[in-house]
Amino acid sequence: MAILVTGGAGYIGSHTVAELLDRGEEVVVIDSLLTGHREALLGGKLYEGDLRDKELLKKLFAENEIDAVIHFAASSLVGESMKDPAKYYDNNVYGTLCLLQAMQEAGVDKIVFSSTAATYGEPEKVPIEESDRTEPANVYGETKLTMERMMSWFDKVLGIRYVALRYFNAAGAHASGKIGEDHRPESHLIPLVLQAALKQREHIAIFGEDYPTEDGTCIRDYIHVSDLADAHVRAVNYLRSGSGSNVFNLGNGLGFSVKQVIETAKKVTGLDIPVAVQERRAGDPAVLVASSDKARSVLGWNPSRADLEGIIASAWSWHSSHPQGYGDK
Ligand code: UDP
């Protein structure tokens, strides 16, 4: 029996595929390769195409014996979602509907879903718990919450069980040095800081230093991508063991400010990193930190690469050896 990974050629998807292969799982991937990279796949059988292509999904489920699905494929840029909501509803919500329909037809009853801290919006309190209010502040977060809710109804009505994993800030790269983060365009803090260290950009912009935090910059919970990958494998096994649907936060429970990230990157790289303070970015809450107690106790998840310096060092070893990302090849 194989595990189907949608969006398996993307950043978190490819690290999860690597983890599954390491554990001897058979892997089938569907990826449009619009934002994913063929080179990011360390194995598995690739179907190149879109989830909204119902014929392709039908063929994939007919040709493979799929035990469970891990669903990453989605558009994930907050800024873009606020300019083009239709793209997000179409690709994310309609794409997930097509996937769930295909699962229903094929009799596949387990799905692990890539969700996000953006489902919470401005938090009521930190650390954030899964039962806290969900009030997304952007279209991206809203579509992810809609997808979670859709899955919950497919469970109630059809018995397709799901685990939604709400990630905080994914960072770092695989220990093999073979795969890492390569978004185009890049919008995430840690890769941008490292690009500034490599002089690929003039400076790193700090989006606002007037937040109500100690140094005035936003605080986030950075989590190593391989710890996220490990949580996905645990979530599949949790569903395989017969457990019911559930939602888990994935973070370290530690907050670091934008300035702390930049200072740590200077230390890790030994390079100067020029900064330019700019206006706040729309839709950024001041502090986002996870309580991951539930994932720890229920899934037995124990993120083992928790310290910021280690996470940035891992990202740096990828970026410094692949300054053009997968484009190097
Ligand atoms: N950020 C920044 N400069 C950048 C990119 C990001 O100051 O060039 C800040 C951003 O405002 C946020 C934090 O860094 O407070 C993390 O942003 P990122 O886009 O990496 O992840 P997000 O928290 O939006 O998921």
Boltz pocket constraint, residues with backbone or C-beta under 6 A from the ligand:
constraints:
  - pocket:
      binder: B
      contacts: [[A, 168], [A, 169], [A, 187], [A, 188], [A, 189], [A, 190], [A, 192], [A, 204], [A, 205], [A, 206], [A, 207], [A, 208], [A, 218], [A, 219], [A, 220], [A, 258], [A, 281], [A, 284], [A, 285]]
      max_distance: 6.0
